Amino acid sequence: MVLDLKIGDVVRMKKAHPCGNHLWKVTRLGADIGLTCQKCQRRLLLARSYLRRRVQKVIPGGQG
């Protein structure tokens, strides 16, 4: 699966964050992808290869 991400996209992860949320907003692109939790606003950086295995769905532009 090739991730075609843009800043502002929302990704749904397979496993929930400890706060109970599955949705993360893309805030940085590169070798590492910056994500912000939509519920608790926690920020983190994940390697692109690590993220690719854990993403369930990409929601373009955060719609839906």
PyMOL Python script that loads the backbone (N, CA, C, O; Angstrom):
from pymol import cmd

cmd.read_pdbstr("""\
ATOM      1  N   MET A   1       0.843  -1.190   0.000  1.00  0.00           N
ATOM      2  CA  MET A   1       0.000   0.000   0.000  1.00  0.00           C
ATOM      3  C   MET A   1       0.881   1.243   0.000  1.00  0.00           C
ATOM      4  O   MET A   1       1.698   1.426   0.903  1.00  0.00           O
ATOM      5  N   VAL A   2       0.722   2.082  -0.991  1.00  0.00           N
ATOM      6  CA  VAL A   2       1.475   3.321  -1.084  1.00  0.00           C
ATOM      7  C   VAL A   2       0.643   4.431  -0.455  1.00  0.00           C
ATOM      8  O   VAL A   2      -0.516   4.628  -0.818  1.00  0.00           O
ATOM      9  N   LEU A   3       1.233   5.147   0.479  1.00  0.00           N
ATOM     10  CA  LEU A   3       0.519   6.243   1.134  1.00  0.00           C
ATOM     11  C   LEU A   3       0.699   7.520   0.340  1.00  0.00           C
ATOM     12  O   LEU A   3       1.814   8.027   0.214  1.00  0.00           O
ATOM     13  N   ASP A   4      -0.380   8.037  -0.190  1.00  0.00           N
ATOM     14  CA  ASP A   4      -0.369   9.320  -0.881  1.00  0.00           C
ATOM     15  C   ASP A   4      -0.990  10.335   0.073  1.00  0.00           C
ATOM     16  O   ASP A   4      -2.197  10.576   0.037  1.00  0.00           O
ATOM     17  N   LEU A   5      -0.161  10.922   0.920  1.00  0.00           N
ATOM     18  CA  LEU A   5      -0.640  11.829   1.956  1.00  0.00           C
ATOM     19  C   LEU A   5      -0.353  13.282   1.607  1.00  0.00           C
ATOM     20  O   LEU A   5       0.612  13.592   0.908  1.00  0.00           O
ATOM     21  N   LYS A   6      -1.194  14.146   2.098  1.00  0.00           N
ATOM     22  CA  LYS A   6      -1.007  15.594   1.992  1.00  0.00           C
ATOM     23  C   LYS A   6      -1.244  16.186   3.373  1.00  0.00           C
ATOM     24  O   LYS A   6      -1.955  15.597   4.187  1.00  0.00           O
ATOM     25  N   ILE A   7      -0.662  17.328   3.638  1.00  0.00           N
ATOM     26  CA  ILE A   7      -0.888  18.001   4.913  1.00  0.00           C
ATOM     27  C   ILE A   7      -2.369  18.355   5.008  1.00  0.00           C
ATOM     28  O   ILE A   7      -2.956  18.899   4.073  1.00  0.00           O
ATOM     29  N   GLY A   8      -2.953  18.037   6.146  1.00  0.00           N
ATOM     30  CA  GLY A   8      -4.376  18.290   6.358  1.00  0.00           C
ATOM     31  C   GLY A   8      -5.239  17.053   6.210  1.00  0.00           C
ATOM     32  O   GLY A   8      -6.395  17.056   6.633  1.00  0.00           O
ATOM     33  N   ASP A   9      -4.692  15.977   5.608  1.00  0.00           N
ATOM     34  CA  ASP A   9      -5.436  14.718   5.516  1.00  0.00           C
ATOM     35  C   ASP A   9      -5.599  14.128   6.913  1.00  0.00           C
ATOM     36  O   ASP A   9      -4.804  14.402   7.812  1.00  0.00           O
ATOM     37  N   VAL A  10      -6.628  13.322   7.078  1.00  0.00           N
ATOM     38  CA  VAL A  10      -6.869  12.619   8.340  1.00  0.00           C
ATOM     39  C   VAL A  10      -6.710  11.132   8.072  1.00  0.00           C
ATOM     40  O   VAL A  10      -7.234  10.606   7.090  1.00  0.00           O
ATOM     41  N   VAL A  11      -5.977  10.456   8.962  1.00  0.00           N
ATOM     42  CA  VAL A  11      -5.799   9.011   8.824  1.00  0.00           C
ATOM     43  C   VAL A  11      -6.490   8.305   9.985  1.00  0.00           C
ATOM     44  O   VAL A  11      -6.458   8.766  11.126  1.00  0.00           O
ATOM     45  N   ARG A  12      -7.113   7.179   9.668  1.00  0.00           N
ATOM     46  CA  ARG A  12      -7.725   6.337  10.702  1.00  0.00           C
ATOM     47  C   ARG A  12      -6.772   5.176  10.951  1.00  0.00           C
ATOM     48  O   ARG A  12      -6.431   4.429  10.034  1.00  0.00           O
ATOM     49  N   MET A  13      -6.347   5.033  12.201  1.00  0.00           N
ATOM     50  CA  MET A  13      -5.409   3.980  12.574  1.00  0.00           C
ATOM     51  C   MET A  13      -6.154   2.705  12.958  1.00  0.00           C
ATOM     52  O   MET A  13      -7.320   2.756  13.350  1.00  0.00           O
ATOM     53  N   LYS A  14      -5.480   1.564  12.846  1.00  0.00           N
ATOM     54  CA  LYS A  14      -6.077   0.277  13.209  1.00  0.00           C
ATOM     55  C   LYS A  14      -6.310   0.181  14.715  1.00  0.00           C
ATOM     56  O   LYS A  14      -7.332  -0.349  15.154  1.00  0.00           O
ATOM     57  N   LYS A  15      -5.370   0.690  15.504  1.00  0.00           N
ATOM     58  CA  LYS A  15      -5.495   0.653  16.960  1.00  0.00           C
ATOM     59  C   LYS A  15      -5.763   2.062  17.481  1.00  0.00           C
ATOM     60  O   LYS A  15      -5.290   3.050  16.920  1.00  0.00           O
ATOM     61  N   ALA A  16      -6.523   2.131  18.552  1.00  0.00           N
ATOM     62  CA  ALA A  16      -6.866   3.431  19.138  1.00  0.00           C
ATOM     63  C   ALA A  16      -5.716   3.970  19.982  1.00  0.00           C
ATOM     64  O   ALA A  16      -4.926   3.210  20.542  1.00  0.00           O
ATOM     65  N   HIS A  17      -5.639   5.297  20.058  1.00  0.00           N
ATOM     66  CA  HIS A  17      -4.734   5.998  20.953  1.00  0.00           C
ATOM     67  C   HIS A  17      -5.243   5.777  22.381  1.00  0.00           C
ATOM     68  O   HIS A  17      -6.434   5.515  22.548  1.00  0.00           O
ATOM     69  N   PRO A  18      -4.419   5.867  23.400  1.00  0.00           N
ATOM     70  CA  PRO A  18      -4.907   5.682  24.776  1.00  0.00           C
ATOM     71  C   PRO A  18      -6.082   6.589  25.163  1.00  0.00           C
ATOM     72  O   PRO A  18      -6.830   6.256  26.082  1.00  0.00           O
ATOM     73  N   CYS A  19      -6.256   7.714  24.489  1.00  0.00           N
ATOM     74  CA  CYS A  19      -7.396   8.596  24.781  1.00  0.00           C
ATOM     75  C   CYS A  19      -8.693   8.047  24.177  1.00  0.00           C
ATOM     76  O   CYS A  19      -9.777   8.550  24.473  1.00  0.00           O
ATOM     77  N   GLY A  20      -8.584   7.015  23.330  1.00  0.00           N
ATOM     78  CA  GLY A  20      -9.758   6.376  22.747  1.00  0.00           C
ATOM     79  C   GLY A  20     -10.050   6.775  21.313  1.00  0.00           C
ATOM     80  O   GLY A  20     -11.020   6.289  20.732  1.00  0.00           O
ATOM     81  N   ASN A  21      -9.244   7.641  20.729  1.00  0.00           N
ATOM     82  CA  ASN A  21      -9.477   8.147  19.379  1.00  0.00           C
ATOM     83  C   ASN A  21      -8.691   7.350  18.340  1.00  0.00           C
ATOM     84  O   ASN A  21      -7.590   6.877  18.620  1.00  0.00           O
ATOM     85  N   HIS A  22      -9.256   7.203  17.143  1.00  0.00           N
ATOM     86  CA  HIS A  22      -8.586   6.521  16.029  1.00  0.00           C
ATOM     87  C   HIS A  22      -8.105   7.507  14.962  1.00  0.00           C
ATOM     88  O   HIS A  22      -7.328   7.122  14.088  1.00  0.00           O
ATOM     89  N   LEU A  23      -8.543   8.761  15.009  1.00  0.00           N
ATOM     90  CA  LEU A  23      -8.281   9.715  13.930  1.00  0.00           C
ATOM     91  C   LEU A  23      -7.100  10.634  14.248  1.00  0.00           C
ATOM     92  O   LEU A  23      -6.998  11.190  15.341  1.00  0.00           O
ATOM     93  N   TRP A  24      -6.212  10.775  13.261  1.00  0.00           N
ATOM     94  CA  TRP A  24      -5.027  11.623  13.380  1.00  0.00           C
ATOM     95  C   TRP A  24      -4.929  12.522  12.156  1.00  0.00           C
ATOM     96  O   TRP A  24      -5.193  12.083  11.036  1.00  0.00           O
ATOM     97  N   LYS A  25      -4.554  13.768  12.365  1.00  0.00           N
ATOM     98  CA  LYS A  25      -4.385  14.735  11.268  1.00  0.00           C
ATOM     99  C   LYS A  25      -2.907  14.812  10.890  1.00  0.00           C
ATOM    100  O   LYS A  25      -2.042  14.892  11.763  1.00  0.00           O
ATOM    101  N   VAL A  26      -2.619  14.787   9.586  1.00  0.00           N
ATOM    102  CA  VAL A  26      -1.244  14.875   9.082  1.00  0.00           C
ATOM    103  C   VAL A  26      -0.788  16.332   9.159  1.00  0.00           C
ATOM    104  O   VAL A  26      -1.429  17.223   8.601  1.00  0.00           O
ATOM    105  N   THR A  27       0.331  16.566   9.860  1.00  0.00           N
ATOM    106  CA  THR A  27       0.837  17.926  10.030  1.00  0.00           C
ATOM    107  C   THR A  27       2.229  18.133   9.440  1.00  0.00           C
ATOM    108  O   THR A  27       2.676  19.272   9.310  1.00  0.00           O
ATOM    109  N   ARG A  28       2.930  17.038   9.077  1.00  0.00           N
ATOM    110  CA  ARG A  28       4.272  17.152   8.536  1.00  0.00           C
ATOM    111  C   ARG A  28       4.519  15.970   7.613  1.00  0.00           C
ATOM    112  O   ARG A  28       4.095  14.852   7.906  1.00  0.00           O
ATOM    113  N   LEU A  29       5.205  16.212   6.497  1.00  0.00           N
ATOM    114  CA  LEU A  29       5.544  15.159   5.544  1.00  0.00           C
ATOM    115  C   LEU A  29       7.048  15.090   5.345  1.00  0.00           C
ATOM    116  O   LEU A  29       7.755  16.087   5.493  1.00  0.00           O
ATOM    117  N   GLY A  30       7.516  13.930   5.017  1.00  0.00           N
ATOM    118  CA  GLY A  30       8.934  13.689   4.791  1.00  0.00           C
ATOM    119  C   GLY A  30       9.198  12.220   5.046  1.00  0.00           C
ATOM    120  O   GLY A  30       8.303  11.389   4.889  1.00  0.00           O
ATOM    121  N   ALA A  31      10.434  11.890   5.443  1.00  0.00           N
ATOM    122  CA  ALA A  31      10.732  10.509   5.818  1.00  0.00           C
ATOM    123  C   ALA A  31       9.929  10.140   7.060  1.00  0.00           C
ATOM    124  O   ALA A  31       9.476   9.004   7.203  1.00  0.00           O
ATOM    125  N   ASP A  32       9.756  11.112   7.957  1.00  0.00           N
ATOM    126  CA  ASP A  32       8.895  10.953   9.127  1.00  0.00           C
ATOM    127  C   ASP A  32       7.619  11.740   8.889  1.00  0.00           C
ATOM    128  O   ASP A  32       7.650  12.837   8.331  1.00  0.00           O
ATOM    129  N   ILE A  33       6.491  11.170   9.318  1.00  0.00           N
ATOM    130  CA  ILE A  33       5.196  11.819   9.156  1.00  0.00           C
ATOM    131  C   ILE A  33       4.768  12.369  10.514  1.00  0.00           C
ATOM    132  O   ILE A  33       4.742  11.638  11.504  1.00  0.00           O
ATOM    133  N   GLY A  34       4.433  13.654  10.558  1.00  0.00           N
ATOM    134  CA  GLY A  34       3.947  14.271  11.785  1.00  0.00           C
ATOM    135  C   GLY A  34       2.439  14.128  11.872  1.00  0.00           C
ATOM    136  O   GLY A  34       1.721  14.414  10.914  1.00  0.00           O
ATOM    137  N   LEU A  35       1.960  13.681  13.035  1.00  0.00           N
ATOM    138  CA  LEU A  35       0.532  13.464  13.239  1.00  0.00           C
ATOM    139  C   LEU A  35       0.083  14.163  14.521  1.00  0.00           C
ATOM    140  O   LEU A  35       0.853  14.294  15.473  1.00  0.00           O
ATOM    141  N   THR A  36      -1.183  14.611  14.531  1.00  0.00           N
ATOM    142  CA  THR A  36      -1.790  15.203  15.721  1.00  0.00           C
ATOM    143  C   THR A  36      -3.099  14.483  15.987  1.00  0.00           C
ATOM    144  O   THR A  36      -3.937  14.349  15.095  1.00  0.00           O
ATOM    145  N   CYS A  37      -3.272  14.016  17.230  1.00  0.00           N
ATOM    146  CA  CYS A  37      -4.498  13.335  17.613  1.00  0.00           C
ATOM    147  C   CYS A  37      -5.652  14.333  17.557  1.00  0.00           C
ATOM    148  O   CYS A  37      -5.522  15.463  18.027  1.00  0.00           O
ATOM    149  N   GLN A  38      -6.779  13.915  16.984  1.00  0.00           N
ATOM    150  CA  GLN A  38      -7.926  14.805  16.822  1.00  0.00           C
ATOM    151  C   GLN A  38      -8.675  15.036  18.135  1.00  0.00           C
ATOM    152  O   GLN A  38      -9.447  15.989  18.235  1.00  0.00           O
ATOM    153  N   LYS A  39      -8.465  14.190  19.142  1.00  0.00           N
ATOM    154  CA  LYS A  39      -9.188  14.327  20.401  1.00  0.00           C
ATOM    155  C   LYS A  39      -8.359  15.051  21.468  1.00  0.00           C
ATOM    156  O   LYS A  39      -8.825  16.031  22.051  1.00  0.00           O
ATOM    157  N   CYS A  40      -7.133  14.576  21.727  1.00  0.00           N
ATOM    158  CA  CYS A  40      -6.333  15.136  22.829  1.00  0.00           C
ATOM    159  C   CYS A  40      -5.210  16.064  22.353  1.00  0.00           C
ATOM    160  O   CYS A  40      -4.489  16.622  23.180  1.00  0.00           O
ATOM    161  N   GLN A  41      -5.052  16.237  21.043  1.00  0.00           N
ATOM    162  CA  GLN A  41      -4.049  17.122  20.432  1.00  0.00           C
ATOM    163  C   GLN A  41      -2.604  16.694  20.683  1.00  0.00           C
ATOM    164  O   GLN A  41      -1.690  17.510  20.559  1.00  0.00           O
ATOM    165  N   ARG A  42      -2.387  15.432  21.032  1.00  0.00           N
ATOM    166  CA  ARG A  42      -1.038  14.901  21.207  1.00  0.00           C
ATOM    167  C   ARG A  42      -0.353  14.861  19.852  1.00  0.00           C
ATOM    168  O   ARG A  42      -0.974  14.484  18.858  1.00  0.00           O
ATOM    169  N   ARG A  43       0.930  15.249  19.795  1.00  0.00           N
ATOM    170  CA  ARG A  43       1.696  15.232  18.546  1.00  0.00           C
ATOM    171  C   ARG A  43       2.731  14.126  18.587  1.00  0.00           C
ATOM    172  O   ARG A  43       3.291  13.824  19.640  1.00  0.00           O
ATOM    173  N   LEU A  44       2.984  13.515  17.419  1.00  0.00           N
ATOM    174  CA  LEU A  44       4.049  12.526  17.332  1.00  0.00           C
ATOM    175  C   LEU A  44       4.573  12.440  15.917  1.00  0.00           C
ATOM    176  O   LEU A  44       3.920  12.871  14.966  1.00  0.00           O
ATOM    177  N   LEU A  45       5.762  11.877  15.792  1.00  0.00           N
ATOM    178  CA  LEU A  45       6.393  11.629  14.498  1.00  0.00           C
ATOM    179  C   LEU A  45       6.531  10.127  14.321  1.00  0.00           C
ATOM    180  O   LEU A  45       7.025   9.435  15.211  1.00  0.00           O
ATOM    181  N   LEU A  46       6.095   9.622  13.178  1.00  0.00           N
ATOM    182  CA  LEU A  46       6.235   8.201  12.862  1.00  0.00           C
ATOM    183  C   LEU A  46       6.965   8.057  11.535  1.00  0.00           C
ATOM    184  O   LEU A  46       6.765   8.847  10.612  1.00  0.00           O
ATOM    185  N   ALA A  47       7.807   7.046  11.453  1.00  0.00           N
ATOM    186  CA  ALA A  47       8.475   6.751  10.188  1.00  0.00           C
ATOM    187  C   ALA A  47       7.414   6.354   9.162  1.00  0.00           C
ATOM    188  O   ALA A  47       6.429   5.699   9.503  1.00  0.00           O
ATOM    189  N   ARG A  48       7.617   6.746   7.925  1.00  0.00           N
ATOM    190  CA  ARG A  48       6.653   6.456   6.855  1.00  0.00           C
ATOM    191  C   ARG A  48       6.383   4.945   6.744  1.00  0.00           C
ATOM    192  O   ARG A  48       5.237   4.537   6.558  1.00  0.00           O
ATOM    193  N   SER A  49       7.414   4.128   6.857  1.00  0.00           N
ATOM    194  CA  SER A  49       7.245   2.673   6.751  1.00  0.00           C
ATOM    195  C   SER A  49       6.425   2.127   7.926  1.00  0.00           C
ATOM    196  O   SER A  49       5.628   1.208   7.741  1.00  0.00           O
ATOM    197  N   TYR A  50       6.606   2.671   9.110  1.00  0.00           N
ATOM    198  CA  TYR A  50       5.862   2.254  10.298  1.00  0.00           C
ATOM    199  C   TYR A  50       4.395   2.664  10.174  1.00  0.00           C
ATOM    200  O   TYR A  50       3.498   1.889  10.505  1.00  0.00           O
ATOM    201  N   LEU A  51       4.161   3.877   9.700  1.00  0.00           N
ATOM    202  CA  LEU A  51       2.798   4.382   9.544  1.00  0.00           C
ATOM    203  C   LEU A  51       2.016   3.587   8.500  1.00  0.00           C
ATOM    204  O   LEU A  51       0.834   3.300   8.689  1.00  0.00           O
ATOM    205  N   ARG A  52       2.682   3.232   7.393  1.00  0.00           N
ATOM    206  CA  ARG A  52       2.023   2.506   6.308  1.00  0.00           C
ATOM    207  C   ARG A  52       1.381   1.205   6.798  1.00  0.00           C
ATOM    208  O   ARG A  52       0.311   0.826   6.322  1.00  0.00           O
ATOM    209  N   ARG A  53       2.029   0.520   7.747  1.00  0.00           N
ATOM    210  CA  ARG A  53       1.493  -0.741   8.269  1.00  0.00           C
ATOM    211  C   ARG A  53       0.322  -0.535   9.224  1.00  0.00           C
ATOM    212  O   ARG A  53      -0.472  -1.453   9.428  1.00  0.00           O
ATOM    213  N   ARG A  54       0.201   0.649   9.812  1.00  0.00           N
ATOM    214  CA  ARG A  54      -0.796   0.875  10.852  1.00  0.00           C
ATOM    215  C   ARG A  54      -2.017   1.682  10.438  1.00  0.00           C
ATOM    216  O   ARG A  54      -2.966   1.821  11.209  1.00  0.00           O
ATOM    217  N   VAL A  55      -1.993   2.215   9.213  1.00  0.00           N
ATOM    218  CA  VAL A  55      -3.125   3.012   8.726  1.00  0.00           C
ATOM    219  C   VAL A  55      -4.215   2.096   8.184  1.00  0.00           C
ATOM    220  O   VAL A  55      -3.942   1.157   7.436  1.00  0.00           O
ATOM    221  N   GLN A  56      -5.446   2.384   8.571  1.00  0.00           N
ATOM    222  CA  GLN A  56      -6.590   1.631   8.067  1.00  0.00           C
ATOM    223  C   GLN A  56      -7.222   2.351   6.880  1.00  0.00           C
ATOM    224  O   GLN A  56      -7.636   1.722   5.907  1.00  0.00           O
ATOM    225  N   LYS A  57      -7.291   3.690   6.975  1.00  0.00           N
ATOM    226  CA  LYS A  57      -7.969   4.477   5.937  1.00  0.00           C
ATOM    227  C   LYS A  57      -7.407   5.893   5.928  1.00  0.00           C
ATOM    228  O   LYS A  57      -7.045   6.434   6.973  1.00  0.00           O
ATOM    229  N   VAL A  58      -7.337   6.492   4.732  1.00  0.00           N
ATOM    230  CA  VAL A  58      -6.940   7.893   4.589  1.00  0.00           C
ATOM    231  C   VAL A  58      -8.163   8.694   4.156  1.00  0.00           C
ATOM    232  O   VAL A  58      -8.815   8.353   3.169  1.00  0.00           O
ATOM    233  N   ILE A  59      -8.474   9.764   4.896  1.00  0.00           N
ATOM    234  CA  ILE A  59      -9.600  10.625   4.573  1.00  0.00           C
ATOM    235  C   ILE A  59      -9.019  11.933   4.016  1.00  0.00           C
ATOM    236  O   ILE A  59      -8.476  12.731   4.781  1.00  0.00           O
ATOM    237  N   PRO A  60      -9.123  12.169   2.698  1.00  0.00           N
ATOM    238  CA  PRO A  60      -8.515  13.360   2.089  1.00  0.00           C
ATOM    239  C   PRO A  60      -9.093  14.651   2.652  1.00  0.00           C
ATOM    240  O   PRO A  60     -10.310  14.817   2.738  1.00  0.00           O
ATOM    241  N   GLY A  61      -8.209  15.555   3.031  1.00  0.00           N
ATOM    242  CA  GLY A  61      -8.618  16.882   3.503  1.00  0.00           C
ATOM    243  C   GLY A  61      -9.442  16.869   4.774  1.00  0.00           C
ATOM    244  O   GLY A  61     -10.013  17.895   5.141  1.00  0.00           O
ATOM    245  N   GLY A  62      -9.519  15.742   5.451  1.00  0.00           N
ATOM    246  CA  GLY A  62     -10.258  15.657   6.708  1.00  0.00           C
ATOM    247  C   GLY A  62     -11.765  15.656   6.553  1.00  0.00           C
ATOM    248  O   GLY A  62     -12.482  15.925   7.516  1.00  0.00           O
ATOM    249  N   GLN A  63     -12.264  15.360   5.352  1.00  0.00           N
ATOM    250  CA  GLN A  63     -13.709  15.345   5.127  1.00  0.00           C
ATOM    251  C   GLN A  63     -14.298  14.023   5.586  1.00  0.00           C
ATOM    252  O   GLN A  63     -13.640  12.984   5.533  1.00  0.00           O
ATOM    253  N   GLY A  64     -15.543  14.073   6.036  1.00  0.00           N
ATOM    254  CA  GLY A  64     -16.240  12.844   6.410  1.00  0.00           C
ATOM    255  C   GLY A  64     -15.905  12.420   7.749  1.00  0.00           C
ATOM    256  O   GLY A  64     -16.409  11.399   8.218  1.00  0.00           O
TER     257      GLY A  64
END
""", "prot")
cmd.dss("prot")
cmd.show_as("cartoon", "prot")
cmd.util.cbc("prot")
cmd.orient("prot")
